[in-house]
């Protein structure tokens, strides 16, 4: 894979992508720690959601809506922050 192809695949230079991922990881990790959530909690929640869908049918889609709201509470501020930081460069 040529350097241009690698940059295109990664969305930028490898060092820059690494720094952005590190920064995003720190933010998400801090928020999750503040909320008392671990990655295992997230995976367990997905497992429970799938089990509920199978056992209870579409009545458990409410859980999916809750997960969308929870996810948006993390993703949207991070996205906004990254957009603001990108505008300064």
LINGIPE-V377359 format. One record per pair of residues at least 24 apart in sequence whose C-alpha atoms are under 10 Angstrom apart, sorted by the first residue. I is the first residue (numbers start at 0). J is the second residue. If there is no record, write none. Layout:
# LINGIPE-V377359
I:J
I:J
This chain:
# LINGIPE-V377359
19:81
22:77
22:81
23:74
23:77
23:78
23:80
23:81
26:73
26:76
26:77
27:73
27:74
27:77
30:72
30:73
31:73
41:66
